[in-house]
Amino acid sequence: MSVYLKHFGLNEPPFSKEIEDTDLWLPPSKKALVDELVEAVEEHASVCLTGDPGVGKTSVLRALRSRLPQAGFRLTYSHNATLGRRDFYRQICLALGLTAPANAGCVFRALTSYVEDLGREHIHPVFLLDEAHLLQQVMLEHLHVLLNYEWDRKALLSVILVGLPELQDRLELRRNRSLYSRLYYRLNIDPHTPQDTADYLQYRLRRAGVQTEIFTSDAVAMLHEAALGSLRDVDRVATAALKVASRRRRKLVERDTIESMLSAVHED
């Protein structure tokens, strides 16, 4: 066991990314966002979801995954958004367990046939495309075709595009209006508040076996400011602060610990 874990009486690294979907922490604002995503998918609608790095996009998507009934939905995740059209659709085919033909037209046909087959089985497929701000322009101009079934009369597929705020800017361009008009839900994830950060720290520490407060209120405020509302950065800074405090044989992480640690980082 690491020295800092033993020092604070922790059973495991409290801010590890290795956490089950059922143990994810979400503030009330993010829970409401998950509710909207579930509602969108249940309505067979498509979604654009944007937010700055570290604000909780992945946690929201994992919560969505755990909420969707497996019997009625088939969710497929893809994060390699930099491919050309043929290879992009081949990637989705492989993720679905389909044989991906070499010909671009056949690849697309295999994918749409799969969607239509699921529709006949009353299963709604959901393609979750992460890092969508990196999609090539040719993909943004073509994705709307994937959503068009039976003369655009049936919603057999939901696409959830997830990315940084620049995704919204790209979709608003006139050349992408065919796709953008089909994304009925346009959602944004705001940065976490100071109270969110405090609640998150408490939740993760208690989950790791400590019921007492370790971070003082001043330390939490400074940590939140340093992380700019990003829980990914909260994880990194909080872990480093615990290690510094343990080396100093302190049972609390105080503001001066965060200050000295951040100063050392800036000097480096």
ZIFEN-V27360 format. One record per residue. N is the residue number from 1. RES is the residue in three letters. SS is DSSP state (H for helix, E for strand, C for the rest). Layout:
# ZIFEN-V27360
{{N;RES;SS} {N;RES;SS}}
This chain:
# ZIFEN-V27360
{{1;MET;C} {2;SER;C} {3;VAL;H} {4;TYR;H} {5;LEU;H} {6;LYS;H} {7;HIS;H} {8;PHE;H} {9;GLY;C} {10;LEU;C} {11;ASN;C} {12;GLU;C} {13;PRO;C} {14;PRO;C} {15;PHE;C} {16;SER;C} {17;LYS;C} {18;GLU;C} {19;ILE;C} {20;GLU;C} {21;ASP;H} {22;THR;H} {23;ASP;H} {24;LEU;C} {25;TRP;C} {26;LEU;C} {27;PRO;C} {28;PRO;H} {29;SER;H} {30;LYS;H} {31;LYS;H} {32;ALA;H} {33;LEU;H} {34;VAL;H} {35;ASP;H} {36;GLU;H} {37;LEU;H} {38;VAL;H} {39;GLU;H} {40;ALA;H} {41;VAL;H} {42;GLU;H} {43;GLU;C} {44;HIS;C} {45;ALA;C} {46;SER;C} {47;VAL;E} {48;CYS;E} {49;LEU;E} {50;THR;E} {51;GLY;E} {52;ASP;C} {53;PRO;C} {54;GLY;C} {55;VAL;C} {56;GLY;C} {57;LYS;H} {58;THR;H} {59;SER;H} {60;VAL;H} {61;LEU;H} {62;ARG;H} {63;ALA;H} {64;LEU;H} {65;ARG;H} {66;SER;H} {67;ARG;H} {68;LEU;C} {69;PRO;C} {70;GLN;C} {71;ALA;C} {72;GLY;C} {73;PHE;E} {74;ARG;E} {75;LEU;E} {76;THR;E} {77;TYR;E} {78;SER;E} {79;HIS;C} {80;ASN;C} {81;ALA;C} {82;THR;C} {83;LEU;C} {84;GLY;C} {85;ARG;H} {86;ARG;H} {87;ASP;H} {88;PHE;H} {89;TYR;H} {90;ARG;H} {91;GLN;H} {92;ILE;H} {93;CYS;H} {94;LEU;H} {95;ALA;H} {96;LEU;C} {97;GLY;C} {98;LEU;C} {99;THR;C} {100;ALA;C} {101;PRO;C} {102;ALA;C} {103;ASN;C} {104;ALA;H} {105;GLY;H} {106;CYS;H} {107;VAL;H} {108;PHE;H} {109;ARG;H} {110;ALA;H} {111;LEU;H} {112;THR;H} {113;SER;H} {114;TYR;H} {115;VAL;H} {116;GLU;H} {117;ASP;H} {118;LEU;H} {119;GLY;H} {120;ARG;H} {121;GLU;C} {122;HIS;C} {123;ILE;C} {124;HIS;E} {125;PRO;E} {126;VAL;E} {127;PHE;E} {128;LEU;E} {129;LEU;E} {130;ASP;C} {131;GLU;C} {132;ALA;H} {133;HIS;H} {134;LEU;H} {135;LEU;C} {136;GLN;C} {137;GLN;H} {138;VAL;H} {139;MET;H} {140;LEU;H} {141;GLU;C} {142;HIS;C} {143;LEU;H} {144;HIS;H} {145;VAL;H} {146;LEU;H} {147;LEU;C} {148;ASN;C} {149;TYR;E} {150;GLU;C} {151;TRP;C} {152;ASP;C} {153;ARG;C} {154;LYS;E} {155;ALA;C} {156;LEU;C} {157;LEU;E} {158;SER;E} {159;VAL;E} {160;ILE;E} {161;LEU;E} {162;VAL;E} {163;GLY;E} {164;LEU;C} {165;PRO;C} {166;GLU;H} {167;LEU;H} {168;GLN;H} {169;ASP;H} {170;ARG;H} {171;LEU;H} {172;GLU;C} {173;LEU;C} {174;ARG;H} {175;ARG;H} {176;ASN;H} {177;ARG;H} {178;SER;H} {179;LEU;H} {180;TYR;H} {181;SER;C} {182;ARG;C} {183;LEU;C} {184;TYR;C} {185;TYR;E} {186;ARG;E} {187;LEU;E} {188;ASN;E} {189;ILE;E} {190;ASP;C} {191;PRO;C} {192;HIS;C} {193;THR;C} {194;PRO;H} {195;GLN;H} {196;ASP;H} {197;THR;H} {198;ALA;H} {199;ASP;H} {200;TYR;H} {201;LEU;H} {202;GLN;H} {203;TYR;H} {204;ARG;H} {205;LEU;H} {206;ARG;H} {207;ARG;H} {208;ALA;C} {209;GLY;C} {210;VAL;C} {211;GLN;C} {212;THR;C} {213;GLU;C} {214;ILE;C} {215;PHE;E} {216;THR;C} {217;SER;H} {218;ASP;H} {219;ALA;H} {220;VAL;H} {221;ALA;H} {222;MET;H} {223;LEU;H} {224;HIS;H} {225;GLU;H} {226;ALA;H} {227;ALA;H} {228;LEU;C} {229;GLY;C} {230;SER;C} {231;LEU;H} {232;ARG;H} {233;ASP;H} {234;VAL;H} {235;ASP;H} {236;ARG;H} {237;VAL;H} {238;ALA;H} {239;THR;H} {240;ALA;H} {241;ALA;H} {242;LEU;H} {243;LYS;H} {244;VAL;H} {245;ALA;H} {246;SER;H} {247;ARG;H} {248;ARG;C} {249;ARG;C} {250;ARG;C} {251;LYS;C} {252;LEU;C} {253;VAL;E} {254;GLU;C} {255;ARG;H} {256;ASP;H} {257;THR;H} {258;ILE;H} {259;GLU;H} {260;SER;H} {261;MET;H} {262;LEU;H} {263;SER;H} {264;ALA;H} {265;VAL;H} {266;HIS;H} {267;GLU;H} {268;ASP;C}}
